[in-house]
């Protein structure tokens, strides 16, 4: 696999078609457009539909309509992740062959029960920057023959990055260049805070972490502009970029649009979509004002 050579500034807006776009997405899309224009760069649109169970053609069509309403243009063709599963699998196979990932078999319910039992005994369980418990090391300690037997049985599983072994592959500290609304300058990256992250699972052939770094490299993206909720995830992305010999973009993590309670807007909670605001008579200029542009 080879990345597209960098010739100019390349930005991308990469929504998932699993719900209607809301004001938070509008801020991100508009910032990408503004920054690309200011640098005489290019703006790409990527449809991150790797979650085959939640993403729908109807939501994808809504993304195109909302962006056109906002006056945002993008280069064609659009990259759709569901059309590039073989590329993600090839990179995963590379990591498997290098012994940097392992199959994990615990369900979400089993993880919750394991952590609850441990904490009931007075032992605090480590959590990642998003507050989720780190994965127990039971599967990591399995022998090769045990793993082969479980895989052959057809038991559902995920492939997780062996964080300790992956960190041993590094010959220099990790960092990234940040220009956003939080920390700026050269930011130290510590992916160990995330534990053994998932790179692939039975119901999603590639994780967000794996697919996003591959897509950015293959599309020649030079500037990643996204919300501050993904700031800490960049540490994992930097590690994968090193492991897979991929280029490093400049990152710009922008402020989040929040509701009246201070929570970031969410598709899962049904926060008002852009199409609904349009139907209520809001204009594209109104949206720019609502997101503070």
Secondary structure, DSSP 4 states (H G I P E B T S, - for coil): --PPPP-S-EEEE---SSS--BHHHHHHHHHHHHHHHHTT-EEEEEE----TTT--HHHHHHHHHHHHHHT---EEEEEEGGG-HHHHHHHHHHHHHTT-EEEE---HHHHHHHHHHHHHTT-PPPB-TTSPBPPPSTTTT--HHHHHHHHHTT---EEEE-HHHHHHT-SS--EEEE-SSSS-EEEE--GGGG-S-EEEETTBSS-HHHHHHHHHHHTT--EEEEEGGGTTTHHHHHHHHHHTT----EEEEEPPPB-TTSPBP-TTTTPPBHHHHHHTT--HHHHHHHTT-
